Amino acid sequence: MACFALVGAAVALLGGWAHLVPLVPIMLLGFALGVNEAIASVGPLKRIPGFWQRFFLLPGVILAAVIGRLGVPFFVVTLSSGEPPGQVLSLALHEPHRYEEMLAAAEPAVYAFSGTFLLLAFFEFIFIDREVKWLAWLERPLGRAGGMPNLGLMLAMTVLLCTAWFIGERPAAILTAGLLALLSYVVIHSIAAFLRERARPGSPSNGESRAVDAGTAGVAITLSSIEVADIAVGAEASAAAFIFDKNIFVIAAGLGMAAFVARSSVLLWTRRQTLRTWAYARHGAAYGTGAIAALLLLKTGYAVPTYVNVLVVAVMLGAALLSSHRLEKTTVEQAASEAEGQRTR
């Protein structure tokens, strides 16, 4: 609460008390989009030490707020407009309406980058033959198909090309941004796989100290992957938040607080093992990520309201949690029935 009070006071001092009111819808928007990605990152979070989990919570939120909510839109606007960074920053601070217009012109590239990266994250989840299946009729054949090397990458490239040719209004910008997302994803995951291999006990040509170093670096790379996925969501949230306020620092503050709440909630659920009773929570988050990716790529050429993304995520997560509750209830009833049967014998 003290953190929220400090942020609220800073917003009031820098922008005036009138900017406190838009903080609430901005936080709700950021939480609705951010909690989905936070739940999707539960698997990697379980495998990293407590220190790095704490890094994910506070320094990670600051990085996400500065880079994802401010940096990526600013960078894309600077590249698209051809204006010097100083001029773009001056517009963002003193002429927010004009900055919003420039951001709107650059949105196809923002959506292409974010959509392509999230699509790859969705494919990474869906093309693994998992023991726990939510929609078994869909996940079973897709899990088997995932045995084909680089299937997700090939499909993502195909979707990107189709988006640029048939949907997007600026094919060159969409292709460039999408290829940057593909390159970022491949580089991060290639380095992570290499470091995980070096960190294995008994890895050839590596001593114990090197394995420990590689393991620490692997954790850092894993966190980097989580952060980039969050940045992809944050870039969209930042563009949508201009509906509520034109001040970029108010937007960053609201979305940063939302990211903090989402991450702290998921970390708490992970440590208390609450998500164990929500067997399909990660499935719902993954499908939500895939739906957001599809909608973002669609937004490169069509006007799709951001509330549609929020509703889709809410439906996916809600359905997954409801199915998890039913599964848990059925499991408990079966265990009670078996125990009763053993007592009667």
ABEGO torsion letter per residue (X at the ends): XAAAAAAAAAAAAAAEAAAAAAAAAAAAAAAAAAAAAAAAAAAAAAABBAAAAAAAAAAAAAAAAAAAAAAAAAAAAAAAAGBBAAAAAAAAAABAAAAAAAAAAAAAAAAAAAAAAAAAAAAAAAABBBABBABAAAAAAAAAAAABBGAAAAAAAAAAAAAAAAABABAAAAAAAAAAAAAAAAAAAAAAAAAAAAABBGBBGBBAAAAAAAAAAAAAAAAAAAAAAAAAAAAAAAAAAAAABABAAAAAAAAAAAAAAAAAAAAAAAAAGAAAABAAAAAAAAAAAAAAAAAAAAAAABBBBAAAAAAAAAAAAAAAAAAAAAAAAAAAAAAAAAAAAAAAX
